Amino acid sequence: MTIEREADLLLVWLRGESNGDTQALVDTEPFWHPPGDDRLVALINYLKVAGMVHNTELCASGTACSLTVSGVVEAERLIADRDDPRIRLDHAINGLVAAAIENYPTTRLELINFLLSTRLAVLDEALEVAEVFRAVEYLEANGIVTVDSQLPQTVRAVTLTALGVECGFKDPISVRNFLNDQRQPGIRNEWNITVNGGAPQMGQGNTQNNTFGYDPQQLTEFAREVLAAAHSADVPEEVRALVVADVEALRAELVTAAPEPGRVRQLAQTVLQSARANLPALGWTGAAQLVSASLGIPLF
């Protein structure tokens, strides 16, 4: 474990012990296992240089300290990131690729090994199993891994594709950035807009007929609205993460060079059904109504 990660863990621990009170003096000895002052003092000094703690050195070991205002702010930022379903999903996605590339050239990763590894840790918590499975679904949907399923919907192992290996060799590993870089040169959406059967035109009152059977801009707006609703809704974090993962899969397909119509329809249907089931307070706007009509799925 790096000193940066250990320092983050100590900062969050101090936030909990002091309840964010910058006047509270906390002895950090209970944080450190196994007992030993040298590394702990190094962590405190690291945070002190960064302006995160005051070390009063009232204890002989020099392990008593208090948070600064900057330390409280940074600790709360770390906690917010830890609890953000988007960041947790990215952590799982990147962690799976990193663990698989360590087995190069086979790149096969038994999922049970990942679930029992330290890669499951997100700061001072661990990913839920459901979050890992959603990450596997995202990676498979984007062509980063192939999945070995022992039974339907039971993932036994994943193996990196050629694209996944290329992603795994990046430093640092960021699957989302890698996919964005792959798509950037050829992003395009093609559709025809016709009026009364005439030549393609643009203008008010026109009727849009898509060769793919969907409106890319309409679906993009719909995905944006569902994503915003998911982040603001008062729902359990696991529900929020599920909806976010469904939306991200749809958005990822929409920005590919050549979106596959069947895949787009399937993902849009999943997002619509997920939003209906989990976001009852979502304001069903024109975009949602048009998507609902095009899929033949009633909103209510």
DONU-802929 format. One record per atom (N, C-alpha, C): residue in one letter; x, y, z. Coordinates in steps of 0.1 Angstrom, whole numbers, plus 5000, padded with zeros to 4 digits. Layout:
REM DONU-802929
AXYZ;...
***
This chain:
REM DONU-802929
M500949885000;M500050005000;M500950125000;T500650224992;T501450344991;T501150445003;I502150525005;I501950625016;I500750715013;E500550755001;E499350834997;E498050775001;R497950644998;R496650575002;R496550555017;E497650525024;E497650515038;E497250645045;A497850755039;A497550885045;A496050925043;D495450885031;D494050905029;D493250835040;L493550705042;L492850625052;L492950685066;L494150735069;L494350795082;L493550925083;L493451005073;L492751135073;L491251105075;V490751005068;V489250975070;V489050915084;W489950835089;W489850785103;W489850905113;L490650995111;L490751115120;L489451195119;R488851205107;R487551275106;R486551205114;G486551075114;G485551005122;G485751015137;E486951005141;E487351015155;E487051145161;S487351255153;S487151385158;S485851455155;N485051385146;N483751435142;N483951565135;G485051585128;G485351705121;G485651825129;D485951805142;D486251915151;D487751945150;T488152065146;T489552095144;T490252115157;Q489452125168;Q490052145181;Q490352015189;A489751905183;A489951775190;A491251715187;L491951675198;L493251615198;L493051465198;V493551395188;V493351255187;V494651175186;D494751075195;D495950985194;D495650885184;T496550875174;T496350795162;T496850645164;E497350615176;E497850475178;E496850375175;P495550385179;P494550285176;P494350265161;F494750355152;F494550345138;F495550245132;W496650225138;W497750155132;W497850015137;H497749925127;H497849775130;H498849715119;P499849635123;P500249615137;P500849735144;P500949735157;P501549845164;P502949885159;G503250005158;G504550055154;G504550205151;D505450275157;D505350425156;D505950485143;D507050415138;D507750475127;D506950515115;R506250415110;R505450445098;R504350535101;L503650525113;L502550615116;L503050755117;V504250785123;V504750915124;V505050975110;A505550885101;A505750925088;A504450975081;L503350895083;L502150935077;L501651075083;I501751085096;I501351215102;I502251335097;N503551305095;N504351415090;N503951445075;Y503651345068;Y503151355054;Y501951445053;L500951425062;L499751505063;L500051645068;K501051655077;K501351785083;K501951875072;V502851815064;V503551895053;V502451945043;A501451855041;A500351885032;A499351985038;G499552025051;G498652115057;G497352055061;M497251925063;M496051855067;M495951835082;V497051835089;V496951805104;V497951895111;H497651915124;H498651975133;H499151865142;N500451855143;N501051755152;N501551825165;T500851815176;T501251885188;T502351825195;E502551695192;E503651615198;E503551615213;L502351615218;L502151605233;L502451465238;C502251365229;C502651225232;C504051205229;A504751115237;A506151085235;A506351035221;S505450955216;S505650895203;S505350995192;G504751115195;G504451205184;G503351165176;T502451085181;T501351035173;T499951105176;A499951205184;A498751285187;A498651405177;C497551425171;C497351535162;C495851575161;S495651685154;S494351735152;S494251775137;L493051775132;L492851805118;L492851965116;T493352005105;T493152145101;T491852155094;V491452285090;V490252305082;V490452235069;S491652245063;S491952185050;S491852035051;G492251975063;G492151835065;G490751785065;V489851865072;V488451825073;V487851825059;V488151935051;V487551945038;V488051825029;E489351795030;E489851685021;E489251555026;A489151535039;A488551405044;A487151395039;E486351495039;E484951495035;E484851475020;R485851525012;R485851504998;R486151354995;L487051295002;L487451155001;L486251065004;I485451105014;I484351025018;I483251035008;A483051155002;A482051174992;A482351094979;D483651094976;D484051014964;D483850864967;R484150824979;R483950684983;R482550634981;D481650724984;D480150694984;D479550724970;D480250784961;D479650814948;D479650694939;P478350654935;P478250524927;P479050524914;R479250644908;R479950654896;R481450624898;I481950674909;I483350654912;I483650504916;R482650454924;R482750314928;R482650224916;L481850254906;L481750174894;L483050174886;D483650294885;D484950314878;D486050234885;H485950234899;H486950164907;H486850014904;A485649964903;A485449824900;A485949784885;I485549874876;I485849854862;I487349854860;N488049954865;N489549964864;N490249854871;G489649814883;G490349714891;G490249574884;L489149544878;L489049414871;L490049404859;V490149514852;V491149514841;V492549504846;A492849584857;A494249574863;A494549434868;A493549374874;A493749234880;A493949134868;A493149154858;A493249064846;A494649074839;I495049194837;I496349214829;I497549164837;E497349154850;E498449094858;E498648944854;N497648884848;N497748744844;N498248724830;Y498648834824;Y499148834810;Y500148724808;P500148644797;P499348664785;P497948604785;T497648524795;T496248464795;T495248564797;T495448654807;T494548764811;T493248714816;R493148584820;R491948524825;R491948554840;L490748604845;L490648644859;L489448564865;E489748474875;E488648414882;E487948514891;L486748534890;L486048644897;L486148624912;I486148504917;I486248474931;I487548534937;N488648524929;N489948574933;N489848734934;F489148794925;F489048944926;F488148974938;L487148904941;L486248934952;L486948914966;L488048834966;L488748814978;L490048894979;S490248984969;S491449054969;S491349194975;T492449264977;T492449394983;T491949504973;R491749464960;R491249554950;R489849584952;L489149514961;L487749534964;L487649664973;A488649704979;A488649814988;A488449954981;V487550024986;V487350164981;V487550254994;L488750304995;L489150375007;L489050285019;D488150305028;D487950225040;D486750135040;E486150115028;E485050035026;E485349935015;A484449835012;A484649745001;A483449754991;L483749724979;L482749714969;L481749604972;E480449634969;E479449524970;E479649424958;V479249304960;V479349204949;V478549254937;A477349304940;A476549354929;A477249464921;E478049544927;E478749654920;E479749584911;V480449484915;V481449414907;V480749344895;F479549284897;F478849224885;F478449334875;R478049454880;R477649554871;R478849604863;A480049604869;A481249644862;A481649534852;V481349414855;V481649304845;V480749324833;E479449354835;E478449384825;E478949504816;Y479449604822;Y479849724815;Y481049684806;L482049614811;L483249574804;L482849484792;E481949394794;E481549304784;E480749374773;A479849474777;A479149544767;A480049634758;N481149674764;N482049764756;N483249694750;G483149554750;G484149474743;G485549474749;I485549494762;I486849494770;I487149344775;V486049274778;V486249134783;V485249044777;T485548914777;T484648814774;T484348744787;V483148694789;V482648634802;V482548484801;D483048414810;D482848274812;D481748254823;S480548214818;S479448194828;S479248044830;Q479248004843;Q479047864846;Q477547834845;L476747924849;L475247914848;L474748044843;P473548054838;P473048184833;P473148284844;Q473648404841;Q473748514850;Q474748484861;T475548384860;T476548364871;T477948364864;V478648474867;V479948484860;V481048414868;R481748324861;R482848254867;R484148324866;A484348374854;A485648434851;A485548534839;V486448624838;V486548714826;V487848704820;T487948734807;T489248734800;T489248854791;L490348924792;L490549054784;L490549014769;T489749094761;T489849094747;T491149164742;A491349164729;A492549244724;A492449384728;L491249444727;L491049584731;L491249594746;G490849494754;G491049504768;G492549494772;V493249414765;V494749414767;V495349544765;E494949604754;E495549744750;E495149844761;C493949834766;C493549924778;C494349884790;G494549764793;G495349714805;G496749764805;F497349784793;F498749824793;F498849974794;K497750044795;K497850194798;K498250214812;D498950324815;D499350364828;D499050514830;P498150544839;P497250454847;P496150394839;I495550294844;I494350234837;I493150314840;S492550354830;S491150424831;S490350374819;V489550284821;V488750224810;V487850324803;R487250414811;R486350514805;R487150604796;N488250654801;N489050744792;N489550664780;F489950544782;F490450464770;F489350454760;L488150414764;L487050404754;L486750534747;N486750644755;N486550774749;N487550804738;D488850774741;D489850794732;D489750714719;Q489250594721;Q488950504709;Q487850554700;R486850624706;R485750664698;R485850804692;Q486750884698;Q486851024695;Q487051054680;P487950974673;P488251014659;P487050994650;G486150894653;G485150864644;G483750884649;I483550974658;I482150994664;I481351054653;R480150984650;R479251044641;R477950974642;N476851044640;N475550994640;N474851044627;E474350944619;E473750974606;E472250944606;W471551044602;W470051014600;W469551114590;N468351074584;N467751154574;N466451224580;I466251344576;I465051414580;I464251454567;T463051404566;T462251434554;T460951504557;V460451574547;V459251644548;V458351604537;N457151534541;N456151494531;N456751414520;G457751334523;G458351234513;G459251304504;G459651434506;G460551504498;G462051474501;A462851554496;A464351544498;A464651574513;P465751524517;P466251554531;P466251704534;Q465651744545;Q465551884548;Q465751904563;M466052024568;M466052064582;M465152184583;G464352184594;G463552304596;G462352274606;Q461752374611;Q460652354620;Q459452284613;G458752194620;G457652124615;G457952004607;N459351964606;N459651854598;N459451724606;T459351614599;T459251484606;T460551404604;Q461051354615;Q462351284614;Q462151134612;N462751074602;N462650924600;N464150874600;N464450794610;N465850744612;N466050614605;T467150604598;T467450474591;T467650364602;F468150404614;F468450314625;F467150284633;G466150364631;G464950344639;G464850424652;Y465850514654;Y465850594667;Y466550724664;D466350824673;D466850954671;D468050964681;P469250974677;P470450974686;P470351094695;Q469951214690;Q469951324699;Q468851314710;Q467751254706;Q466651234715;Q467051134726;L467751024722;L468150924732;L469250984741;T470151064736;T471151134744;T470551224754;E469551304750;E468851384760;E468151304771;F467451194766;F466751114776;F467751054786;A468951004781;A469950944790;A470451054800;R470651174795;R471051284804;R470051314815;E468751314811;E467751334821;E467651224832;V467751104827;V467650994837;V468850994846;L470051024841;L471251034849;L471151134860;A470651254856;A470451364865;A469451324876;A468351264872;A467351214882;A467851114891;A468751024886;A469350914895;A470250974905;H470951084902;H471851144912;H471151224922;S469951274919;S469251364928;S468151284936;A467751164932;A466651094938;A467051044952;D466151034960;D466350974974;D466050824973;V467050754968;V466950604966;V468150544972;P468150414975;P469350344980;P470450354971;E471750354976;E472850364967;E472950254957;E472650134961;E472750024951;E471750044939;V470550104942;V469650124932;V470150234923;R470650344929;R471250454921;R472350404912;A473250314917;A474350264909;A473850184898;L472750104900;L472250024889;L471750104878;V470950214881;V470450304871;V471550374863;V472550424871;V473650494865;V474450394855;A474650274859;A475350184850;A474550154838;D473250144839;D472350124827;D472450244817;V472450364823;V472550484815;V473850494808;E474950464815;E476350474810;E476550374798;A475950264799;A476050164789;A475350214776;L474150284777;L473450334766;L474250454760;R474850544768;R475550654763;R476850604756;A477450504761;A478650454755;A478350394741;E477250334739;E476850274726;E476550394716;L475950494721;L475450604713;L476650684707;V477850684713;V478950754708;V479950674701;T479650544698;T480450464690;T480350514675;A481350474667;A481450514654;A480250464646;A479750344649;A478650294642;A477750224652;P476850294659;P475950224668;P475150114662;E475050004669;E474349884664;E472849904668;P471949914659;P470549944662;P469949854672;G470149724671;G469549634680;G470049654694;R471349684695;R471949704708;R471449834715;V471349944706;V470750064711;V469350044716;R468549974709;R467149954713;R467149874726;Q467949774728;Q467949694740;Q468449774752;L469449864750;L469949944761;L468950054765;A468350114755;A467250214757;A466150154765;Q465750034761;Q464649964768;Q464949944782;T466249894785;T466649874798;T466649994807;V467150104801;V467150234809;V465750284812;L464850274802;L463450314804;L462750234815;Q462950094814;Q462350014824;Q462950034838;S464250054838;S464950084851;S464450214857;A464350314849;A463850444854;A462450434859;R461550364852;R460150344856;R460150274869;A460950174871;A460850094884;A461550164896;N462650244893;N463450294904;N463350444906;L462850514896;L462750664898;L461350714896;P460450684905;P459050724903;P458850874903;A459850944909;A459651094909;A460251164897;L460751084887;L461351134875;L460251214867;G460551334864;G459651414856;G459651364841;W458651304837;W458651244823;W458451354813;T459551394807;T459551504797;T459251454783;G459251544774;G459051514760;G459951404755;A461251414759;A462251314754;A461851174759;A461551164772;A461151034777;A459850984770;Q458951064767;Q457651024761;Q457950974747;L458851044739;L459151004726;L459850874726;V460850854735;V461550724736;V460550614739;S459650644749;S458650544752;S457750504741;A457350604733;A456550574721;A457250494711;S458550524708;S459350464698;S459650314702;L459750284715;L459950154719;L458650074722;G457550144722;G456350074724;G456150034738;I456750104748;I456650084762;I455950194769;P454750174775;P454050284782;P454850334794;L454750464797;L455550524808;L454850474821;F453550454821;F452950424834;F452050304832;
***
